[in-house]
């Protein structure tokens, strides 16, 4: 039973990793070429997702539209992912710069 759950969760993770646009964007931002774009993308994406979250939350308060809370959580999760990527990209850039300085010397 544990093996079945493990394989199912791995399959779901693989599907979400490949087909969800924010995951693909974050995968690209982790590459050496995309790392320099992590902070500018986060400066646009985080307030955008939070604004959409606020709008959807207002609609979710109406009777019969409680299912929109799933979109509220999704928008919050995506904004948190981009915010974390922005904070982690700066040390990654410094590490990359130091490594390239060592190899060139």
C-alpha contacts under 8 A as a table, 3 or more apart, distances in Angstrom:
res1	aa1	res2	aa2	distance
1	X	4	X	5.10
1	X	5	X	6.35
2	X	5	X	5.16
2	X	6	X	6.05
3	X	6	X	4.95
3	X	7	X	6.08
4	X	7	X	5.22
4	X	8	X	6.06
5	X	8	X	5.02
5	X	9	X	6.05
6	X	9	X	5.26
6	X	10	X	6.18
7	X	10	X	5.04
7	X	11	X	6.14
8	X	11	X	5.11
8	X	12	X	6.21
9	X	12	X	5.07
9	X	13	X	6.04
10	X	13	X	5.07
10	X	14	X	6.10
11	X	14	X	5.09
11	X	15	X	6.17
12	X	15	X	5.09
12	X	16	X	6.14
13	X	16	X	5.16
13	X	17	X	5.89
14	X	17	X	5.05
14	X	18	X	6.22
15	X	18	X	5.38
15	X	19	X	6.03
16	X	19	X	5.40
16	X	20	X	5.41
16	X	23	X	7.52
17	X	20	X	6.24
17	X	23	X	5.65
17	X	24	X	6.84
18	X	23	X	7.29
18	X	24	X	6.55
19	X	23	X	7.82
19	X	24	X	7.40
20	X	23	X	5.52
20	X	24	X	6.47
21	X	24	X	5.11
21	X	25	X	6.13
22	X	25	X	4.95
22	X	26	X	6.08
22	X	78	X	6.97
23	X	26	X	5.08
23	X	27	X	6.08
24	X	27	X	5.02
24	X	28	X	6.27
25	X	28	X	5.13
25	X	29	X	6.18
26	X	29	X	4.86
26	X	30	X	6.27
26	X	82	X	7.50
26	X	85	X	7.49
27	X	30	X	5.28
27	X	31	X	6.94
28	X	31	X	5.42
28	X	34	X	5.75
29	X	32	X	7.84
29	X	33	X	7.65
29	X	34	X	4.26
29	X	35	X	5.03
29	X	36	X	7.87
29	X	37	X	6.72
29	X	38	X	5.65
30	X	34	X	6.22
30	X	35	X	5.51
30	X	89	X	7.81
31	X	34	X	5.20
31	X	35	X	5.86
32	X	35	X	5.33
32	X	36	X	7.74
33	X	36	X	6.78
34	X	37	X	5.32
34	X	38	X	6.72
35	X	38	X	5.38
35	X	89	X	6.32
35	X	92	X	7.91
35	X	93	X	6.93
36	X	39	X	7.20
36	X	89	X	7.80
36	X	93	X	7.35
37	X	40	X	5.53
37	X	41	X	6.02
38	X	41	X	5.31
38	X	42	X	6.04
38	X	85	X	6.67
38	X	86	X	5.47
38	X	89	X	6.39
39	X	42	X	5.01
39	X	43	X	6.09
39	X	85	X	7.87
39	X	86	X	4.82
39	X	87	X	7.85
39	X	89	X	7.34
40	X	43	X	5.06
40	X	44	X	6.57
41	X	44	X	5.31
41	X	45	X	5.92
41	X	82	X	7.97
42	X	45	X	4.91
42	X	46	X	5.51
42	X	82	X	5.34
42	X	83	X	6.08
42	X	85	X	7.63
42	X	86	X	5.92
43	X	46	X	6.03
43	X	47	X	6.96
44	X	47	X	6.12
44	X	48	X	6.20
45	X	48	X	4.99
45	X	49	X	5.96
45	X	79	X	6.75
45	X	82	X	6.93
46	X	49	X	5.31
46	X	50	X	6.14
46	X	78	X	7.85
46	X	79	X	4.60
46	X	80	X	7.41
46	X	82	X	6.30
46	X	83	X	6.42
47	X	50	X	4.98
47	X	51	X	5.97
47	X	79	X	7.61
48	X	51	X	5.15
48	X	52	X	6.25
49	X	52	X	5.08
49	X	53	X	5.97
49	X	75	X	5.40
49	X	76	X	6.89
49	X	78	X	7.04
49	X	79	X	5.56
50	X	53	X	4.86
50	X	54	X	6.19
50	X	75	X	6.72
50	X	76	X	6.53
50	X	79	X	6.59
51	X	54	X	5.12
51	X	55	X	6.32
52	X	55	X	5.12
52	X	56	X	6.07
52	X	75	X	7.06
53	X	56	X	5.19
53	X	57	X	5.95
53	X	71	X	7.42
53	X	72	X	5.03
53	X	73	X	7.86
53	X	75	X	5.46
53	X	76	X	6.60
54	X	57	X	5.04
54	X	58	X	6.38
54	X	72	X	7.68
55	X	58	X	5.28
55	X	59	X	6.64
56	X	59	X	5.07
56	X	60	X	6.08
56	X	68	X	6.73
56	X	69	X	7.76
56	X	71	X	7.16
56	X	72	X	6.21
57	X	60	X	4.88
57	X	61	X	6.46
57	X	68	X	7.34
57	X	69	X	6.77
57	X	72	X	6.04
58	X	61	X	5.45
58	X	62	X	7.44
59	X	62	X	5.69
59	X	65	X	6.95
59	X	68	X	7.42
60	X	63	X	7.73
60	X	65	X	5.08
60	X	66	X	5.09
60	X	67	X	7.15
60	X	68	X	5.16
60	X	69	X	6.03
61	X	65	X	7.01
61	X	66	X	6.82
62	X	65	X	5.78
62	X	66	X	7.39
63	X	66	X	7.04
64	X	67	X	7.90
65	X	68	X	5.87
66	X	69	X	5.80
67	X	70	X	6.00
67	X	71	X	7.92
68	X	71	X	5.23
68	X	72	X	6.53
69	X	72	X	4.80
69	X	73	X	6.26
70	X	73	X	5.20
70	X	74	X	6.17
71	X	74	X	4.85
71	X	75	X	6.03
72	X	75	X	5.26
72	X	76	X	6.22
73	X	76	X	5.07
73	X	77	X	6.03
74	X	77	X	5.07
74	X	78	X	6.15
75	X	78	X	5.17
75	X	79	X	6.17
76	X	79	X	5.17
76	X	80	X	6.14
77	X	80	X	5.08
77	X	81	X	6.20
78	X	81	X	5.05
78	X	82	X	6.35
79	X	82	X	5.24
79	X	83	X	6.10
80	X	83	X	5.00
80	X	84	X	6.08
81	X	84	X	5.23
81	X	85	X	6.18
82	X	85	X	4.98
82	X	86	X	6.18
83	X	86	X	5.13
83	X	87	X	6.40
84	X	87	X	5.20
84	X	88	X	6.08
85	X	88	X	5.09
85	X	89	X	5.83
86	X	89	X	5.26
86	X	90	X	7.07
87	X	90	X	6.15
87	X	91	X	7.86
88	X	91	X	5.87
88	X	92	X	6.43
89	X	92	X	4.92
89	X	93	X	5.98
90	X	93	X	5.09
90	X	94	X	6.29
91	X	94	X	5.02
91	X	95	X	6.06
92	X	95	X	5.05
92	X	96	X	6.13
93	X	96	X	5.04
93	X	97	X	6.07
94	X	97	X	5.02
94	X	98	X	6.10
95	X	98	X	5.19
95	X	99	X	6.10
96	X	99	X	5.10
96	X	100	X	6.14
97	X	100	X	5.19
97	X	101	X	6.11
98	X	101	X	5.02
98	X	102	X	6.20
99	X	102	X	5.17
99	X	103	X	6.34
100	X	103	X	5.19
100	X	104	X	6.16
101	X	104	X	5.27
101	X	105	X	6.27
102	X	105	X	5.37
